[in-house]
Amino acid sequence: MTGAAQPSTRNRDWGGRLPLASRGPLTEDQLAAQRRIRAEVVPWAREAGAAAATAERDPIGPFNAFVHRPAVGMPFLDWVLADQAHSSLAAPLREIIILTVGAVWNCEYEIHVHTAMARQTDVAEPVIEAVLTGRSSADFSSTEAAVHRFTHELARTRSVRDDTYRLAVEAVGQTGVLDMVNLIGAYLATSALLNAFLVPAPPPAEPG
């Protein structure tokens, strides 16, 4: 996957209802948050084929909100990064979970980034398509199917049936289910943030 082109502020207001933070004067904490996102997040997203900043280097997606409110946003980023570093779940399963949440919430930016991340972690294209349309698929492995079913059910109905829970435990273990719920919670919160502020996204990256 080649790096993604960064969208320009000349083309669209990428903050949605929330103005881009860099358009106003920034406090020292906001500047520090902006520098960290530019250094840590933007290259990671670009390498995957997604955009976390504009061509003018303004953070977009949830990262714009983090710059606006760094006292809350940066600990949230730390939570997501800690979960990523210490999760028992393999990277492809994590991306299936995140994409499932994004699809249930119809969260444009989340889908943009994590479609690219799913491709980077070698999630099969038919699996990505099935996740984004909310369908089951013969292309899922048994573990992928159990993880997708659990996530979709919890995100859509706010509960999980006993048989769905049992299949998830059989697939990834109790620790894995704990990690699933933590990850689902993080991206439910991210989806809420993005949808509340009508944060747009560039078109999804094409397969590399």
Buried (B, 14 or more C-beta within 10 A) or exposed (E): BEBBEBBEBEEEEBBBEBEBBBEEEBEEEBBBBBEBBBEEBBEEBBBBBBBBBBEEEBBBBBBBBBBBBBEEBBEBBEBBEEBEEEBBBBBBBBBBBBBBBBBBBEBBBBBBBBBBBBBBBEBBEEBBEBBBEEEEBEBBEEBBBBBBBBBBBBBBEEEBEEEBBEBBBEBBEEEBBEBBBBBBBBBBBBBEBBBEBEBBBBEBBEEE
